[in-house]
Amino acid sequence: MILSLEPSAFLQSAQSTGGSDVFELIPHFTDADPLVHGIGLSLKAELESGNLGGRLYADTLCTMLFAHLLRHYTTKAAIVSTQAGGLPCYRLRQITEYVDTHLGQDLTLTELAEIAQLTPNYLTRLFKQSTGLTPHQYVIQQRVERAKCLLLQGKLAISDIALEVGFAHQSHLNRHFKRWVGVTPKAFINSQ
C-alpha cells in the first residue's frame, strides 16, 4: 500500500499543532507502524466503498494520520496546545446547530472547523473533550436520532429516511442504527 500525502495539507496540519513551517519526515523503512497501516486500510476501504462514510470520515482519518506522523516521524516534534474544558459552550452550540440544520448533507471536518474558527486538529480534540465523541461519531449519532424520529412518524419508507438523514442507502442506515440503538430500524418500528 502506498499513501501519498498532499504537502500543503500536511503543512497546514503541522502549523495547526503549533509546529513550525520547517520540518522533515524521517523515513522508517525497517519498522512497520500498525496505526499508519490501519489508517491506510481504512482510507482504502472508504475509497472502495464509494465514500460511504462521507467526507467527514475521510477527513478525520487524514487528521489522525497527519497528527501521528507529526508526533512520531518528523525532525521537530509538534507542540500540542491544550484548552481545558473543551470547546466553549457557544462554539459547541454553533457546531451542533449547524450539524442539525445540515444533517442530510455530506459534512466535512474543514467545514465544521471553520464554524468553530479552529483548525480541524483542534476541533477534533476539543469536540471530543466536550462531547465524548469525535465530530464524525456525533454526526452519525445525530443521523440515527433523526432517523428514529422519522421512523416513529411512519410517513416515509426506511430507504427514504436513510437518504433524508444523510446516509448513502438503507443498509448504511441499518448498520449504524443497529450499532447505536441495538436493533435494526425495522425491529425498532415493530417494537413501538
LUMBA-212685 format. One line per 3 residues: number of its first residue (from 1); for each residue x, y, z negated of C-alpha. Coordinates in pm, whole numbers, plus 50000, padded with zeros to 5 digits. Example, Ala and Ser with C-alpha at 12.3 -4.5 7.8 and 13.67 -1.06 7.14 Angstrom:
residues 2
1 = 51230,49550,49220; 51367,49894,49286
END
This chain:
residues 192
1 = 50000,50000,50000; 50128,50347,50088; 49990,50654,49914
4 = 50054,50984,50087; 50031,51296,49872; 49937,51636,50007
7 = 50225,51859,49884; 50004,52164,49829; 49754,51964,49619
10 = 50036,51813,49418; 50195,52156,49366; 49859,52300,49256
13 = 49823,52016,49007; 50174,52084,48873; 50102,52455,48832
16 = 49772,52387,48656; 49950,52190,48383; 50195,52470,48317
19 = 50475,52320,48523; 50698,52527,48745; 50686,52567,49122
22 = 51014,52378,49147; 51021,52009,49066; 51116,51689,49236
25 = 50956,51348,49238; 51209,51092,49122; 51200,50770,49328
28 = 51138,50450,49131; 51166,50164,49375; 51257,49891,49130
31 = 50977,49927,48878; 50612,49862,48955; 50367,50102,48794
34 = 50034,49931,48721; 49850,50262,48677; 49961,50401,49014
37 = 49875,50065,49172; 49532,50061,49007; 49452,50417,49113
40 = 49572,50333,49463; 49344,50028,49478; 49052,50238,49351
43 = 49115,50502,49618; 49141,50232,49885; 48813,50074,49770
46 = 48648,50417,49773; 48761,50478,50131; 48646,50134,50240
49 = 48305,50187,50079; 48247,50497,50291; 48293,50729,49993
52 = 48016,50559,49797; 48122,50716,49466; 48123,51066,49613
55 = 48394,51326,49637; 48387,51387,49263; 48502,51029,49200
58 = 48785,51054,49455; 48888,51396,49316; 48903,51251,48965
61 = 49122,50963,49082; 49359,51204,49257; 49376,51426,48949
64 = 49464,51123,48736; 49731,51017,48986; 49888,51363,49002
67 = 49890,51400,48623; 50054,51058,48581; 50317,51129,48845
70 = 50393,51469,48692; 50429,51320,48347; 50646,51022,48439
73 = 50813,51079,48776; 50931,51439,48804; 51256,51613,48721
76 = 51074,51857,48493; 50811,51736,48252; 50479,51915,48282
79 = 50376,52125,47988; 50027,52026,47890; 49833,52302,47726
82 = 49551,52216,47493; 49243,52401,47382; 49092,52297,47053
85 = 48728,52201,47066; 48693,52152,47440; 48503,52390,47665
88 = 48337,52699,47525; 47960,52644,47497; 47871,52894,47768
91 = 48112,52733,48020; 47980,52386,47938; 47625,52513,47985
94 = 47719,52671,48321; 47860,52341,48444; 47574,52126,48316
97 = 47313,52362,48463; 47495,52358,48796; 47507,51978,48793
100 = 47138,51962,48706; 47046,52201,48987; 47267,52030,49250
103 = 47236,51669,49132; 47132,51536,49473; 47437,51686,49644
106 = 47789,51549,49682; 47955,51745,49399; 48332,51793,49383
109 = 48567,51839,49090; 48705,52156,49253; 48353,52299,49275
112 = 48288,52233,48905; 48631,52370,48811; 48560,52694,48997
115 = 48239,52740,48799; 48432,52697,48474; 48716,52914,48608
118 = 48962,52637,48527; 49184,52404,48722; 49049,52055,48789
121 = 49303,51909,48541; 49194,52136,48257; 48828,52094,48338
124 = 48853,51715,48325; 49040,51721,47995; 48822,51983,47826
127 = 48495,51843,47962; 48577,51500,47824; 48677,51656,47493
130 = 48341,51838,47481; 48110,51562,47601; 48299,51236,47562
133 = 48256,51180,47937; 48456,51273,48245; 48274,51503,48488
136 = 48214,51206,48719; 48068,50994,48437; 47848,51285,48333
139 = 47712,51331,48686; 47635,50958,48712; 47463,50964,48372
142 = 47251,51264,48474; 47157,51097,48802; 47042,50790,48613
145 = 46842,51004,48368; 46672,51189,48653; 46602,50855,48823
148 = 46435,50731,48501; 46201,51032,48503; 46114,50985,48869
151 = 46054,50611,48817; 45813,50687,48534; 45619,50929,48757
154 = 45566,50645,49005; 45533,50873,49309; 45845,50761,49502
157 = 45992,50430,49608; 46316,50327,49436; 46511,50375,49759
160 = 46378,50732,49791; 46461,50805,49427; 46818,50686,49484
163 = 46864,50938,49764; 46679,51213,49576; 46916,51197,49278
166 = 47236,51174,49483; 47313,50804,49513; 47418,50668,49852
169 = 47150,50399,49855; 46927,50184,49634; 47193,49927,49539
172 = 47423,50213,49432; 47145,50334,49200; 47079,49978,49079
175 = 47443,49924,48981; 47475,50247,48784; 47124,50225,48640
178 = 47195,49878,48501; 47529,49997,48358; 47372,50294,48176
181 = 47024,50161,48089; 47090,49788,48066; 46826,49684,48318
184 = 46758,49741,48687; 46517,50017,48795; 46255,49754,48886
187 = 46281,49593,48542; 46265,49939,48384; 45938,50014,48567
190 = 45793,49676,48470; 45877,49729,48104; 45685,50056,48086
END
